[in-house]
Amino acid sequence: PADSTGNGLRDGPEPTRRQREYLEFIARYMLRFGISPAESDIERHFLVSAPSVNQMVQTLERRGFITRKRGIPRSITIVDHTHRLVSPLRRQVGLTTAVST
């Protein structure tokens, strides 16, 4: 089946431009510091409010782009559905490959 643009098969959902910016920031942060960013780190980087960051993180999780462990700070893990998200950083950051069902 083709995607909505007629470009052939898709491996998973595509992030919006803003979602991709967040995913790329998270990957770069993990590469630089060796740990996931706290929501306050994301807030400072994007100059947005804490509720805005929390909503975006929840959206990324709901759409399957990241996973988090409840109650554990800095537990964001990026899930690579498309093998194109932050591809230059993927191996270095250790992205989790999603299993298609």
C-alpha positions in Angstrom: 0.0 0.0 0.0 1.1 3.5 -0.7 1.1 6.3 1.8 -1.0 9.4 1.3 1.5 11.0 -1.0 1.8 7.9 -3.2 5.4 7.4 -2.3 5.2 3.7 -1.6 5.3 1.8 1.7 5.7 3.5 5.1 7.5 1.9 8.0 5.5 3.8 10.6 4.1 7.1 11.6 5.9 10.3 10.6 6.5 13.1 13.1 5.4 16.6 12.4 8.2 19.1 11.9 8.0 20.3 15.5 7.9 16.7 16.8 11.0 16.0 14.8 12.7 19.0 16.3 12.0 17.7 19.8 13.2 14.2 18.8 16.4 15.5 17.3 17.1 17.6 20.4 16.5 14.6 22.7 18.9 12.5 20.5 21.6 15.3 20.5 21.3 15.7 24.3 21.7 12.0 24.9 24.7 11.9 22.6 26.3 14.8 24.4 25.5 14.0 28.0 24.9 10.2 27.9 21.5 10.5 29.6 18.0 11.6 28.5 17.1 15.3 29.1 14.7 16.3 31.9 11.6 18.1 30.8 13.2 21.3 32.3 16.1 20.9 29.9 13.7 20.7 26.9 11.8 23.7 28.3 15.0 25.8 28.4 16.1 24.7 24.9 12.8 25.5 23.2 11.9 28.5 25.4 8.4 27.1 26.1 6.4 26.5 29.3 6.6 23.3 31.4 3.0 22.3 30.4 3.9 22.7 26.7 6.9 20.4 27.1 4.9 17.9 29.1 2.1 17.9 26.5 4.7 17.3 23.6 6.4 14.5 25.5 3.1 12.8 26.1 2.2 13.2 22.4 5.5 11.8 21.4 4.9 8.8 23.7 1.3 8.3 22.6 2.4 8.4 18.9 5.1 5.8 19.6 8.2 8.0 19.0 9.5 7.7 22.5 9.0 5.5 25.6 9.4 6.5 29.2 9.4 4.6 32.5 6.8 5.9 34.9 8.2 7.6 38.0 11.8 7.5 36.7 13.3 10.8 35.7 15.4 11.1 32.5 14.0 7.8 31.2 13.1 8.9 27.7 14.1 6.4 25.0 13.6 7.2 21.3 11.9 4.5 19.2 13.1 4.5 15.6 10.1 3.5 13.5 11.3 4.9 10.2 15.1 4.4 10.3 15.3 8.0 9.2 14.7 9.9 12.5 18.0 11.5 13.6 19.8 8.9 11.4 23.2 10.4 11.8 22.9 10.0 15.6 21.0 6.7 15.7 23.9 4.3 16.3 25.8 6.7 18.7 22.7 7.3 20.8 21.5 3.7 20.8 18.0 4.1 19.5 15.6 1.2 20.0 14.3 -0.4 16.8 10.6 -1.0 16.9 9.2 -4.4 16.0 6.4 -4.2 13.4 3.3 -6.3 14.1 
